Amino acid sequence: MQADFVRRRMAQGLVAAMFAASIVVAGPAAPEAQAIPGWSNPCNLPGGKTVCDKAEDGAKWLYDKSGADSVVDGVSGAVDFASDPLGYLEQKLRSGTKGMFSAFGEELAGKKGTGN
């Protein structure tokens, strides 16, 4: 009875795998990328380079002033922790220990460190 159930499940899995493979092989091909002519880019028009540079500078300024970089850093830290928790903890402990010893060294020597 148990062997029949296992055999039936294996047959269902094999059929599902064959169906998925047939869809991948016989499915529609990805459309080819179409080249966009250079004249359609507004940055290539006369005076457009200046406008595009100003827009890029404005976008960088907005990003710097918006605080989005702290959000990006937080998400980046969460992804680092999720992908390699022990490596993330090791990195944090290593940087904390380095900071602690540099602070103690500054106090004992009576001078500021190099900031490394």
N, C-alpha and C positions, 0 to 999 in steps of 0.2 A: 504494500500500500504506500509506504513512504518512498520507495524507489520510483513508483509510478508518478507520484507528485513531483519528485525532483526531475524526472525525465520530461514531464510536461512543462515545468518552469524553464528548463534549459531550452526546450524547443521554442517556447514563446520568446525567450531572450534572443535566440538565434534569428528568428523571423524578424524581430524588431531591429536587430543590428543590420540584417540584410536590407531591410526597408530603408533605414537611415543611410546606408551606403549607396543605395540606388538613387536616393534623392540627391545626394552630394554629387554623384557622377553624372546623372542624367538631368540635373536641375539646370535652370537658366544660367547662362554665363553672365558675369558681371559686365556692365556696360563699359565701353572704353571711354577714357577721359578725353574730353574735347579741349583742344588748345584754344585759349582765349586770345584773340588778337591784341597786340600791344596798344593799339589806339583806343581800346575800350577801357583801359586803366586810367582813371583820372589823374594819377600821379605822373603819367607820361605826357600829358597835355602841357602846352606852354604855361608856365607859372604854377603848374600843378605840384611840382616838386616842393616848392616853398610851402604851399598849403598843407601838403601831406606831412612835411617835417614839423610844422607848427602843431598839427593835430596830434602827431606822435608825442611831441614834447608835452602838450596839454594832457594827454592820456597818462603819461608817466607822472606828471605832477599830481593829477587827481588820484592816481593809485597810491602815491606816497603819502598824500594828505588824508586819504580815506580810512586808513587803519586796516585795509584789507590784507596788508602784508602780515599782520599779527594773526589774522584768521588763517591765512595760507600756512604760516609757520605751525599753528596749532593742528591743522589738518595733516600737515606733513609729519608732525611728531606722532600723531595717532596712527598714521599709516606705517611709520617706522616701527612703532611698538607692536602693531598687529602682525606685521610681516616677520619680525624677529625680536620677540620680547626680551630674550636674554642679551642679545647684542645691544639693544636700546638701553637696557639697564646698565650694562657695562660702560657704554659711552657716557651716560649721565654720571655714574659713580666716578669715572676717570676724570671728567671735567670738573666735578665738584671737589675731588681730592686735589687736583692741580690748583684750583682757585683757593682752597683752604691753605695749602702750603705756601702759595705765593703771598697771601695775606699775612700769614705768620712770619714769613721772611721779611716782608716790608716792616712789620712791627719790630722785629728783633734787630734789623739792620738800621732802622730809622730813616729809610729812604724809600721812595716810590719805585715800584717795579717797572718793567718795560711794557706791561700790558699784554704779554703773550699768554 
